[in-house]
Amino acid sequence: QVQLVESGGGLVQPGGSLRLSCAASGFTFSSYAMKWYRQAPGKEREWVATITSAGGGTKYADSVRGRFTISRDNAKNTVYLQMNSLKPEDTAVYYCNTKRYSYDYWGQGTQVTVSS
């Protein structure tokens, strides 16, 4: 069965950095695009970034472009989100996602809190 397990969240001061990881299993990881989403308290889940199956293409939400970098290691079945210049408004639970046969799979999420 498909499993996505996020890690790497935590408490960081404004301007700091974190790297999130998402370990995938149960499917041919290298064949699927991967995405990161986030959900802040009281808000809807929003898309953050996408990376193509081979890693050659990436897209970002306007709110994170230039600060966040999505990457993947297909040998390790892992997708990453490097987050720099963090702002309080980046505080959210971050989820990785993939879609297979029109079905969305989600991890359990990892909490990122940006506060002084």
N, C-alpha and C positions, 0 to 999 in steps of 0.2 A: 504494500500500500504506500501511497505517496506520503512522505513526511518532510516537513520543513521546520527546522529548529533554529530560531534566531538567538543570538548572544551578542554581548559587547556593550549593552546599554549601561547607563549609570548617571551619576550627578556630575555636571561639569560647569565651570564658570563661563559666563559670556566671553566669547573670543576663543574659547578652547576647542579641542578636537576630540572626536571619538571615531572608532572604526567598528561598524556592525558587521557581523557575519551571519550567514544563513546556510546551514548544512542541509543538503537535500539527499533524499534516498527514495527508492521505490519506483524510479522511472529513469529513462535515459536522459540524464541531466543535460548533456551536450546538444540535445536536439531541440531544446525549448528556450524561448526567451524568458527572462526573469525580470521581476519588477519589485520595487520597494514602494510601500504605501505608509502613511502615518495617520494617526487619529488623536487629536487633541481633546481634552475634556470638553464635553458639550458640543463638539463639532463632528461633522461627518468625516468619514475616512477619505483621505485625499491621496492621489497618486503623486509619487515623488520622482521616480526615475525608472527607466527601462534599459535593459541590455539585451542585444540579440544573442542567438544561441552560440555563435562562435566568438562573441565578444567584440566584433568589429564595429558595431553601431550602438550608440547610446543616445538617450533623450532625457531631458530634465524639465521639471516644473520651473516656471519662471522664478518662483520664490527661493529656489536652491541653486539655480544655475550659477556656476563660477565658484561655489563654495563646497558642493558635494560632488563626489566622484563614485560612480558605480563601476564595479569590475567583477570578473569571475575567474575561477580556476577550475576548468573542466576536469582536470586530473584529480582534483579534490572534491568535486561535486559541491562547490561552495561559491556563493555570491557575496560580495562585500559592498558596504556603503561607507566610504570615507567622508566624514563630515568635519569640515573646518570652519573657522570663524562663526561658531555657533551663536545663536541669538536666543533670547528667552522664548520667542515665538516658535522656535523649533521644538519646544517641549511637547512630547507626544509619545504614544506607543507606536513603535515602528514594526511593520510586518513585511515579510517577503511573500511573494505570490508567483504562482505560475498557472497557466491555463492549459488543460489537456482535454481534447474532445469537448470543448465549450464549457468545461467545468472548472471553476476557480478553486485552487487549493491555497490555503493560508497556514502560516505558522501561528504559534501562540503569542508572538509579539515580544518585544523587549522595550522597556521603559527608558526614555531619554529625558532627563530633566536638566534644563539650562537655567541656572540661578546663581546669584552671588550670595 
